[in-house]
Amino acid sequence: MAPHLALPRGPTSAPAVRQDQEHRVLLASRVRGRPRKPAPDHGSLPTLAHPRPPSQGEYSAKPGSASCSKCAAGSIAKSDATGCEPCPAGSYAGPSDTYCQTCSRYSGEYAPKPGSTACSKCPAGSIPSDDGAACTLCPAGSYSQEGDGSCSSCETWNGEVSTKAGSASCTR
């Protein structure tokens, strides 16, 4: 037995009455236990991960991956963020660096191989090469201390000399 539904009393407009009748039919179908029209079956849809783009210094080895990884010290993320590449000789990257940092030639620093995690100081008698990948000996007549960025000339007017390349000091 269907429940009795009353229409509103008083003057009503035709659209309001029609809307009320449609609402009563819908209610009656639910009360009587009529099955509602099933939702269309679209087949099984793939579950899509919502990947976040890699942040600077991160990479995602698999396209569409939901997670990113940080590059190891001595390397940085490739420009397309699909992997890591080592820093070139003459530069380095620490564990949290997002780009390769050039060794300071003025501080006498160099990094001899790709993938360096820090720069080293050139030993006394040498200075960094222009690219910071090696140390070069100071020429005869000059010297340098460990970590110097340039060779200093011996004061020949004062009788100081260095007769060989790679001297750490001048002698009288």
Phi, psi and omega in degrees: 000128183278143177292152180275127178246128183266143174279151178295145180267154178100179182292134177224156178272161181300314179299324180293320179295316180298318180296320179295321179295318178297321179294319179296320180296318179297315178298316181297321181293328178286320181292319182288353178084015176293138178291141175283157180297125182292151177293145180298143179269117179261015184077179180275124179270143179292145175279121182263129173284148178255083184290144172266146180293148179299140173283167179301132181090000179245162177219162177230111185290333181245128178302137179079006181297144181275355180227158180237160180235155175268148177284151178289158176304142181093355179219162179226164179292141175297160183298332178267005176058030179261359180176192181243156175224144182289150174292144180289161175305143182094359178216173182208167172217129176279181183297333181247009180285143179255356176211160179284135179255134180284136175295144183278110178296325182290338176263009177071031184259151176210160175224107190285342184225157176296149178083021180289146179258353178197164176263157177245159177273138175292142179290164178305141180091002180216162179224162180293145173292169182302325181271358178072013182265351182203172174250141178243146182289144173289142181289162176306143183091003178218174181206170171205154174262165178305130178084003176288145179268350178210160178276142177256140179282143174291148180276086184295331178296337180260004177088012179274141178216157167223119188269352180229158177290147177083027180282144176266350179197170176255154179240161177255000000 
